Amino acid sequence: MISYFNDIQFAEKQWFWLLGVLPLMIIWYIWKFKKQEGEFNFPDFSLLKGIKTSIKARLRHLLFVFRLFAFAFIITALARPQSRSSWKNTKAEGIDIVISMDVSLSMLAKDFKPNRIEVAKEVILNFIDARPNDRIGLVIFGGQAFTQCPLTTDHKVLKNMFPQVKAGILDQGTAIGLGLADAVARIKDSKAKSKVIIFISDGVNNVGEISPLTAGELAKTYGVRVYCIGVGSKGKALQPVAMYAQGEYEYDYVDVDIDEKVMTQISDMTGGKYFRATDRESLENVYLEIDKMEKTIISEKSFSNKAEHFLPFALIAAILLFVEFILRFTYFRTIP
């Protein structure tokens, strides 16, 4: 009941000024009642002891109370109580995103703790969790490119594939052109209004039959924005330089060589942006910035509906007046 009245609004509040008449009605009733009282002289009141006031006499003011409340309910009905219901029809239109990640052996470099590829995977997983409305796919590349997961909204399936992504699982080398071209192939037929590739690499294109700039032109042709991320610290980093038969690696300090010029050109020509991540924190900030730039499209339609609620108040007033009328000419009827 309380929540019901909390939702009520009044369209014609000026009628409530009439409530000021109620105190005047009470004053008038008291004055009239006092005026009707008679006086008489009686020598001894002992004979009146034990005479109880009848129920009818006690309830004689009830008729006025009914009329008073009926008047209050009539005023409330005139004030047009209304309730307003509103709702939103929200439609979220996601963005199609393909993440293309370098899995060459250099991604095992220890300038990121524990290494570049593990940090990259953790940050990507957080990025996926932050975009529930998007279709996201995953391409990995080394000396060749491979689609690990096509575009999907089933992010649980996508995330379950990340433990399988390891540095060195593809042919040796860094085929930037192939990695980007394969990502374009996975997103080019998308019907989404916004198509994005997030391209992650820590090296320079040294294998593959497609040049990076050719792949960039391909992305531009299909209206795909490419955000390139160069991963690696400045100077030298501890990287694998040889692999033993047992699958263990020999590490040594190697110059960090990232083709920032080419990746910047690719980003610029496609309307994206190039970022350099030198540690975990900067890589996380890169993904936060991309997340802000590529906002999911949300369209909202607002609806509102007003409902009139004067009828219950009018009915209560009518019932009170009817009961007052019946009682006045039956139980409380006075005989002249």
DONULUM-666483 format. One record per residue (C-alpha): residue in one letter; z, x, y. Coordinates in nm, 4 decimals. Example, Ala and Ser with C-alpha at 12.3 -4.5 7.8 and 13.67 -1.06 7.14 Angstrom:
<atoms>
+---------+----------+----------+----------+
: residuo :        w :        u :        v :
+---------+----------+----------+----------+
:       A :   0.7800 :   1.2300 :  -0.4500 :
:       S :   0.7140 :   1.3670 :  -0.1060 :
+---------+----------+----------+----------+
</atoms>
This chain:
<atoms>
+---------+----------+----------+----------+
: residuo :        w :        u :        v :
+---------+----------+----------+----------+
:       M :   0.0000 :   0.0000 :   0.0000 :
:       I :   0.0890 :   0.2846 :   0.2399 :
:       S :  -0.2376 :   0.4641 :   0.1673 :
:       Y :  -0.4199 :   0.1364 :   0.2273 :
:       F :  -0.2795 :   0.1039 :   0.5803 :
:       N :  -0.3440 :   0.4739 :   0.6459 :
:       D :  -0.7147 :   0.4044 :   0.5990 :
:       I :  -0.7168 :   0.1033 :   0.8340 :
:       Q :  -0.8597 :   0.1282 :   1.1848 :
:       F :  -0.8849 :  -0.1480 :   1.4455 :
:       A :  -1.2106 :  -0.2175 :   1.6289 :
:       E :  -1.0578 :  -0.4485 :   1.8938 :
:       K :  -0.7207 :  -0.2919 :   1.9707 :
:       Q :  -0.6885 :  -0.4721 :   2.3036 :
:       W :  -0.5745 :  -0.7858 :   2.1192 :
:       F :  -0.2469 :  -0.6118 :   2.0371 :
:       W :  -0.1414 :  -0.6670 :   2.3981 :
:       L :  -0.0733 :  -1.0268 :   2.2931 :
:       L :   0.2134 :  -0.8987 :   2.0786 :
:       G :   0.4015 :  -0.8775 :   2.4042 :
:       V :   0.4217 :  -1.2593 :   2.3923 :
:       L :   0.6436 :  -1.2445 :   2.0811 :
:       P :   0.9627 :  -1.1405 :   2.2675 :
:       L :   0.8936 :  -1.4190 :   2.5208 :
:       M :   0.8627 :  -1.6691 :   2.2343 :
:       I :   1.1958 :  -1.5530 :   2.0937 :
:       I :   1.3646 :  -1.5838 :   2.4348 :
:       W :   1.2155 :  -1.9296 :   2.4843 :
:       Y :   1.3308 :  -2.0400 :   2.1381 :
:       I :   1.6865 :  -1.9209 :   2.1969 :
:       W :   1.6973 :  -2.0914 :   2.5378 :
:       K :   1.5624 :  -2.4132 :   2.3931 :
:       F :   1.8085 :  -2.4013 :   2.1012 :
:       K :   2.1023 :  -2.3505 :   2.3343 :
:       K :   1.9854 :  -2.6366 :   2.5573 :
:       Q :   1.9723 :  -2.8755 :   2.2619 :
:       E :   2.3340 :  -2.8048 :   2.1633 :
:       G :   2.5702 :  -3.0919 :   2.2570 :
:       E :   2.9348 :  -3.0875 :   2.3650 :
:       F :   3.2166 :  -3.3257 :   2.2820 :
:       N :   3.5948 :  -3.3334 :   2.3167 :
:       F :   3.8108 :  -3.3572 :   2.0097 :
:       P :   4.1924 :  -3.3540 :   2.0075 :
:       D :   4.2362 :  -3.1665 :   1.6784 :
:       F :   3.9933 :  -2.9433 :   1.4895 :
:       S :   4.2113 :  -2.9224 :   1.1806 :
:       L :   4.0173 :  -3.2065 :   1.0266 :
:       L :   3.6976 :  -2.9983 :   1.0460 :
:       K :   3.8426 :  -2.7168 :   0.8390 :
:       G :   3.6714 :  -2.6753 :   0.5017 :
:       I :   3.3446 :  -2.8309 :   0.6124 :
:       K :   3.0730 :  -2.5808 :   0.5176 :
:       T :   2.7455 :  -2.5375 :   0.6993 :
:       S :   2.4671 :  -2.6864 :   0.4894 :
:       I :   2.1771 :  -2.4770 :   0.3550 :
:       K :   1.9395 :  -2.6861 :   0.5609 :
:       A :   2.1270 :  -2.5966 :   0.8743 :
:       R :   2.1300 :  -2.2305 :   0.7852 :
:       L :   1.7555 :  -2.2282 :   0.7254 :
:       R :   1.6640 :  -2.4299 :   1.0324 :
:       H :   1.5368 :  -2.1177 :   1.2128 :
:       L :   1.2998 :  -2.0360 :   0.9284 :
:       L :   1.0244 :  -2.2547 :   1.0768 :
:       F :   1.0230 :  -2.0493 :   1.3950 :
:       V :   1.0159 :  -1.7237 :   1.1945 :
:       F :   0.7121 :  -1.8506 :   1.0018 :
:       R :   0.5359 :  -1.9399 :   1.3270 :
:       L :   0.6285 :  -1.6018 :   1.4809 :
:       F :   0.4847 :  -1.4056 :   1.1873 :
:       A :   0.1768 :  -1.6271 :   1.1736 :
:       F :   0.1112 :  -1.5499 :   1.5396 :
:       A :   0.1479 :  -1.1738 :   1.4711 :
:       F :  -0.0963 :  -1.1908 :   1.1776 :
:       I :  -0.3476 :  -1.3881 :   1.3867 :
:       I :  -0.3369 :  -1.1145 :   1.6530 :
:       T :  -0.3863 :  -0.8492 :   1.3839 :
:       A :  -0.6870 :  -1.0373 :   1.2475 :
:       L :  -0.8342 :  -1.0633 :   1.5980 :
:       A :  -0.7983 :  -0.6846 :   1.6347 :
:       R :  -1.0543 :  -0.6533 :   1.3481 :
:       P :  -0.8936 :  -0.4185 :   1.0967 :
:       Q :  -1.1574 :  -0.2038 :   0.9287 :
:       S :  -1.1737 :   0.0690 :   0.6709 :
:       R :  -1.4363 :   0.3372 :   0.6809 :
:       S :  -1.5622 :   0.5066 :   0.3678 :
:       S :  -1.7801 :   0.8134 :   0.3946 :
:       W :  -1.9325 :   1.0550 :   0.1498 :
:       K :  -2.1781 :   1.3395 :   0.1363 :
:       N :  -2.4780 :   1.3820 :  -0.0846 :
:       T :  -2.4931 :   1.7611 :  -0.1235 :
:       K :  -2.7874 :   1.9406 :  -0.2738 :
:       A :  -2.7632 :   2.3149 :  -0.3346 :
:       E :  -3.0930 :   2.4964 :  -0.3596 :
:       G :  -3.0384 :   2.8447 :  -0.4988 :
:       I :  -3.2337 :   3.1648 :  -0.4542 :
:       D :  -3.4207 :   3.3395 :  -0.7332 :
:       I :  -3.3016 :   3.6982 :  -0.7672 :
:       V :  -3.4167 :   3.9710 :  -1.0051 :
:       I :  -3.1993 :   4.2811 :  -1.0276 :
:       S :  -3.3979 :   4.5904 :  -1.1268 :
:       M :  -3.1659 :   4.8743 :  -1.2282 :
:       D :  -3.2358 :   5.2378 :  -1.3057 :
:       V :  -3.0976 :   5.3421 :  -1.6473 :
:       S :  -3.2201 :   5.7005 :  -1.6495 :
:       L :  -2.9746 :   5.9691 :  -1.7635 :
:       S :  -2.8987 :   6.0662 :  -1.4030 :
:       M :  -2.7116 :   5.7341 :  -1.3725 :
:       L :  -2.4361 :   5.9031 :  -1.5766 :
:       A :  -2.3594 :   6.1266 :  -1.2787 :
:       K :  -1.9874 :   6.1467 :  -1.2122 :
:       D :  -1.9932 :   6.1232 :  -0.8328 :
:       F :  -1.8962 :   5.7584 :  -0.9004 :
:       K :  -1.5930 :   5.7016 :  -1.1237 :
:       P :  -1.6400 :   5.6864 :  -1.4180 :
:       N :  -2.0152 :   5.7171 :  -1.3464 :
:       R :  -2.2932 :   5.5555 :  -1.1435 :
:       I :  -2.4163 :   5.3081 :  -1.4035 :
:       E :  -2.0742 :   5.1679 :  -1.4937 :
:       V :  -1.9829 :   5.1159 :  -1.1294 :
:       A :  -2.3237 :   4.9568 :  -1.0626 :
:       K :  -2.2764 :   4.7142 :  -1.3520 :
:       E :  -1.9273 :   4.6123 :  -1.2372 :
:       V :  -2.0454 :   4.5484 :  -0.8814 :
:       I :  -2.3479 :   4.3515 :  -1.0045 :
:       L :  -2.1265 :   4.1316 :  -1.2236 :
:       N :  -1.9112 :   4.0473 :  -0.9200 :
:       F :  -2.2269 :   3.9690 :  -0.7242 :
:       I :  -2.3432 :   3.7307 :  -0.9984 :
:       D :  -2.0075 :   3.5507 :  -0.9975 :
:       A :  -2.0368 :   3.4978 :  -0.6212 :
:       R :  -2.3742 :   3.3196 :  -0.6519 :
:       P :  -2.3307 :   3.0301 :  -0.8984 :
:       N :  -2.6297 :   2.8326 :  -0.7654 :
:       D :  -2.8892 :   3.1077 :  -0.8056 :
:       R :  -3.1240 :   3.1913 :  -1.0885 :
:       I :  -3.0757 :   3.5598 :  -1.1628 :
:       G :  -3.2670 :   3.7924 :  -1.3941 :
:       L :  -3.2275 :   4.1557 :  -1.4995 :
:       V :  -3.4863 :   4.4301 :  -1.5408 :
:       I :  -3.3960 :   4.7836 :  -1.6470 :
:       F :  -3.6140 :   5.0905 :  -1.6174 :
:       G :  -3.6202 :   5.4601 :  -1.6960 :
:       G :  -3.9456 :   5.6173 :  -1.8114 :
:       Q :  -4.0614 :   5.2609 :  -1.8774 :
:       A :  -3.9505 :   4.9118 :  -1.7719 :
:       F :  -3.7946 :   4.6349 :  -1.9815 :
:       T :  -3.6895 :   4.2796 :  -1.9006 :
:       Q :  -3.3314 :   4.2531 :  -2.0220 :
:       C :  -3.2947 :   3.8885 :  -1.9115 :
:       P :  -3.5450 :   3.6523 :  -1.7462 :
:       L :  -3.4428 :   3.4310 :  -1.4539 :
:       T :  -3.1623 :   3.2004 :  -1.5622 :
:       T :  -2.8819 :   2.9862 :  -1.4239 :
:       D :  -2.6800 :   3.0558 :  -1.7391 :
:       H :  -2.4870 :   3.3427 :  -1.5899 :
:       K :  -2.2642 :   3.3706 :  -1.8954 :
:       V :  -2.5631 :   3.4702 :  -2.1077 :
:       L :  -2.6792 :   3.7123 :  -1.8387 :
:       K :  -2.3380 :   3.8777 :  -1.8081 :
:       N :  -2.3073 :   3.9126 :  -2.1853 :
:       M :  -2.6139 :   4.1390 :  -2.1794 :
:       F :  -2.4603 :   4.3997 :  -1.9508 :
:       P :  -2.2591 :   4.5806 :  -2.2222 :
:       Q :  -2.5946 :   4.6611 :  -2.3868 :
:       V :  -2.7243 :   4.8265 :  -2.0701 :
:       K :  -2.6640 :   5.2005 :  -2.1061 :
:       A :  -2.8084 :   5.5059 :  -1.9426 :
:       G :  -3.0771 :   5.6761 :  -2.1530 :
:       I :  -3.1692 :   5.3730 :  -2.3685 :
:       L :  -3.5305 :   5.3902 :  -2.2433 :
:       D :  -3.7760 :   5.6783 :  -2.2261 :
:       Q :  -3.6759 :   5.9679 :  -2.0038 :
:       G :  -3.7900 :   5.9708 :  -1.6427 :
:       T :  -3.7702 :   5.7446 :  -1.3402 :
:       A :  -4.0568 :   5.4963 :  -1.3160 :
:       I :  -3.9756 :   5.3323 :  -0.9836 :
:       G :  -4.3206 :   5.1730 :  -0.9632 :
:       L :  -4.2944 :   5.0215 :  -1.3116 :
:       G :  -3.9385 :   4.9014 :  -1.2556 :
:       L :  -4.0376 :   4.7211 :  -0.9369 :
:       A :  -4.3676 :   4.5864 :  -1.0753 :
:       D :  -4.1934 :   4.4402 :  -1.3813 :
:       A :  -3.9385 :   4.2681 :  -1.1542 :
:       V :  -4.2217 :   4.1228 :  -0.9443 :
:       A :  -4.3890 :   3.9921 :  -1.2606 :
:       R :  -4.0676 :   3.8085 :  -1.3523 :
:       I :  -4.0290 :   3.6367 :  -1.0159 :
:       K :  -4.3817 :   3.5910 :  -0.8781 :
:       D :  -4.4315 :   3.2421 :  -1.0272 :
:       S :  -4.0961 :   3.1163 :  -0.9027 :
:       K :  -4.1001 :   2.7901 :  -0.7048 :
:       A :  -3.7884 :   2.8866 :  -0.5102 :
:       K :  -3.8163 :   2.9016 :  -0.1326 :
:       S :  -3.6568 :   3.2452 :  -0.1362 :
:       K :  -3.7477 :   3.5177 :  -0.3895 :
:       V :  -3.5515 :   3.8413 :  -0.3895 :
:       I :  -3.5485 :   4.1675 :  -0.5837 :
:       I :  -3.2490 :   4.3982 :  -0.5673 :
:       F :  -3.3774 :   4.7412 :  -0.6701 :
:       I :  -3.1285 :   5.0131 :  -0.7669 :
:       S :  -3.2245 :   5.3759 :  -0.8310 :
:       D :  -3.0767 :   5.7231 :  -0.7956 :
:       G :  -3.3945 :   5.9287 :  -0.8221 :
:       V :  -3.7585 :   5.9903 :  -0.7404 :
:       N :  -4.0582 :   5.8320 :  -0.9099 :
:       N :  -4.1850 :   6.0871 :  -1.1625 :
:       V :  -4.3516 :   5.8827 :  -1.4391 :
:       G :  -4.5464 :   5.5596 :  -1.4790 :
:       E :  -4.8994 :   5.4462 :  -1.4033 :
:       I :  -4.7998 :   5.2275 :  -1.1035 :
:       S :  -4.6966 :   5.3914 :  -0.7776 :
:       P :  -4.3897 :   5.2570 :  -0.5971 :
:       L :  -4.5865 :   5.1594 :  -0.2849 :
:       T :  -4.8434 :   4.9725 :  -0.4936 :
:       A :  -4.5603 :   4.7777 :  -0.6540 :
:       G :  -4.4219 :   4.7146 :  -0.3042 :
:       E :  -4.7574 :   4.5740 :  -0.1914 :
:       L :  -4.7536 :   4.3511 :  -0.4985 :
:       A :  -4.4090 :   4.2174 :  -0.4013 :
:       K :  -4.5318 :   4.1534 :  -0.0473 :
:       T :  -4.8349 :   3.9619 :  -0.1782 :
:       Y :  -4.6102 :   3.7211 :  -0.3704 :
:       G :  -4.3636 :   3.6761 :  -0.0842 :
:       V :  -4.0815 :   3.8652 :  -0.2528 :
:       R :  -3.8202 :   4.0427 :  -0.0396 :
:       V :  -3.7042 :   4.3717 :  -0.1852 :
:       Y :  -3.3634 :   4.5200 :  -0.1096 :
:       C :  -3.3600 :   4.8815 :  -0.2267 :
:       I :  -3.0329 :   5.0632 :  -0.2942 :
:       G :  -3.0201 :   5.4395 :  -0.3298 :
:       V :  -2.7172 :   5.5295 :  -0.5429 :
:       G :  -2.5668 :   5.8774 :  -0.5200 :
:       S :  -2.3465 :   6.0992 :  -0.3086 :
:       K :  -2.4763 :   6.3549 :  -0.0628 :
:       G :  -2.5308 :   6.7118 :  -0.1785 :
:       K :  -2.4689 :   6.7945 :  -0.5434 :
:       A :  -2.3303 :   6.5776 :  -0.8232 :
:       L :  -2.2181 :   6.6444 :  -1.1788 :
:       Q :  -2.5048 :   6.5131 :  -1.3946 :
:       P :  -2.6254 :   6.5453 :  -1.7569 :
:       V :  -2.8658 :   6.8375 :  -1.7978 :
:       A :  -2.8867 :   6.8454 :  -2.1760 :
:       M :  -2.8042 :   6.6242 :  -2.4747 :
:       Y :  -2.6655 :   6.7402 :  -2.8077 :
:       A :  -2.7465 :   6.5884 :  -3.1448 :
:       Q :  -2.4135 :   6.4037 :  -3.1578 :
:       G :  -2.5085 :   6.2077 :  -2.8448 :
:       E :  -2.2909 :   6.4165 :  -2.6167 :
:       Y :  -2.4162 :   6.5575 :  -2.2883 :
:       E :  -2.3870 :   6.8867 :  -2.1112 :
:       Y :  -2.3105 :   6.8419 :  -1.7431 :
:       D :  -2.3841 :   7.0590 :  -1.4450 :
:       Y :  -2.3987 :   7.0197 :  -1.0687 :
:       V :  -2.7448 :   6.9077 :  -0.9618 :
:       D :  -2.8868 :   6.8250 :  -0.6191 :
:       V :  -2.8878 :   6.4499 :  -0.5543 :
:       D :  -3.2510 :   6.3658 :  -0.4868 :
:       I :  -3.3266 :   6.0029 :  -0.3930 :
:       D :  -3.6650 :   5.8994 :  -0.2583 :
:       E :  -3.5183 :   5.7182 :   0.0408 :
:       K :  -3.8442 :   5.7342 :   0.2345 :
:       V :  -4.0401 :   5.5405 :  -0.0293 :
:       M :  -3.7638 :   5.2861 :  -0.0899 :
:       T :  -3.7302 :   5.2306 :   0.2853 :
:       Q :  -4.1064 :   5.1699 :   0.3090 :
:       I :  -4.0915 :   4.9192 :   0.0235 :
:       S :  -3.8029 :   4.7311 :   0.1843 :
:       D :  -3.9666 :   4.7276 :   0.5266 :
:       M :  -4.3050 :   4.6045 :   0.4044 :
:       T :  -4.1466 :   4.3149 :   0.2093 :
:       G :  -3.8992 :   4.2037 :   0.4762 :
:       G :  -3.5993 :   4.3454 :   0.2943 :
:       K :  -3.3688 :   4.6350 :   0.3790 :
:       Y :  -3.2823 :   4.9760 :   0.2387 :
:       F :  -2.9206 :   5.0766 :   0.1719 :
:       R :  -2.7583 :   5.4028 :   0.0682 :
:       A :  -2.4462 :   5.3817 :  -0.1478 :
:       T :  -2.2505 :   5.7041 :  -0.1809 :
:       D :  -1.9442 :   5.5623 :  -0.3602 :
:       R :  -1.8054 :   5.2438 :  -0.5149 :
:       E :  -1.6826 :   5.0997 :  -0.1863 :
:       S :  -2.0140 :   5.1461 :  -0.0086 :
:       L :  -2.2003 :   4.9939 :  -0.3054 :
:       E :  -1.9700 :   4.6910 :  -0.2962 :
:       N :  -2.0333 :   4.6576 :   0.0785 :
:       V :  -2.4083 :   4.6686 :   0.0168 :
:       Y :  -2.3888 :   4.3727 :  -0.2189 :
:       L :  -2.1622 :   4.1847 :   0.0223 :
:       E :  -2.4177 :   4.2353 :   0.2981 :
:       I :  -2.7030 :   4.1168 :   0.0749 :
:       D :  -2.4929 :   3.8168 :  -0.0232 :
:       K :  -2.4481 :   3.7270 :   0.3452 :
:       M :  -2.8164 :   3.7709 :   0.4270 :
:       E :  -2.9416 :   3.5682 :   0.1321 :
:       K :  -2.7519 :   3.2437 :   0.1713 :
:       T :  -2.8040 :   2.9586 :  -0.0728 :
:       I :  -2.9756 :   2.6647 :   0.0947 :
:       I :  -2.7451 :   2.3619 :   0.1056 :
:       S :  -2.8670 :   2.0295 :   0.2389 :
:       E :  -2.6149 :   1.7548 :   0.3093 :
:       K :  -2.6674 :   1.3875 :   0.3759 :
:       S :  -2.3718 :   1.2041 :   0.5230 :
:       F :  -2.3139 :   0.8345 :   0.4653 :
:       S :  -2.0512 :   0.6065 :   0.6126 :
:       N :  -1.9683 :   0.2434 :   0.5535 :
:       K :  -1.7343 :   0.0083 :   0.7403 :
:       A :  -1.5592 :  -0.2817 :   0.5721 :
:       E :  -1.3873 :  -0.5663 :   0.7619 :
:       H :  -1.0316 :  -0.6524 :   0.6531 :
:       F :  -0.9385 :  -0.9339 :   0.8927 :
:       L :  -0.9566 :  -1.1993 :   0.6196 :
:       P :  -0.6278 :  -1.1111 :   0.4379 :
:       F :  -0.4402 :  -1.1216 :   0.7688 :
:       A :  -0.6020 :  -1.4515 :   0.8661 :
:       L :  -0.5198 :  -1.6016 :   0.5244 :
:       I :  -0.1555 :  -1.4925 :   0.5500 :
:       A :  -0.1330 :  -1.6513 :   0.8960 :
:       A :  -0.2896 :  -1.9736 :   0.7647 :
:       I :  -0.0488 :  -1.9857 :   0.4696 :
:       L :   0.2521 :  -1.9327 :   0.6978 :
:       L :   0.1368 :  -2.2095 :   0.9336 :
:       F :   0.0688 :  -2.4430 :   0.6414 :
:       V :   0.4127 :  -2.3791 :   0.4884 :
:       E :   0.5722 :  -2.4273 :   0.8310 :
:       F :   0.3866 :  -2.7572 :   0.8767 :
:       I :   0.4845 :  -2.8881 :   0.5320 :
:       L :   0.8509 :  -2.7921 :   0.5710 :
:       R :   0.8690 :  -2.9353 :   0.9210 :
:       F :   0.7559 :  -3.2792 :   0.8057 :
:       T :   0.9360 :  -3.2814 :   0.4730 :
:       Y :   1.2551 :  -3.0816 :   0.4163 :
:       F :   1.3293 :  -3.0194 :   0.7856 :
:       R :   1.2059 :  -3.3546 :   0.9091 :
:       T :   1.4287 :  -3.5090 :   1.1687 :
:       I :   1.4716 :  -3.8849 :   1.1957 :
:       P :   1.4688 :  -4.0159 :   1.5515 :
+---------+----------+----------+----------+
</atoms>
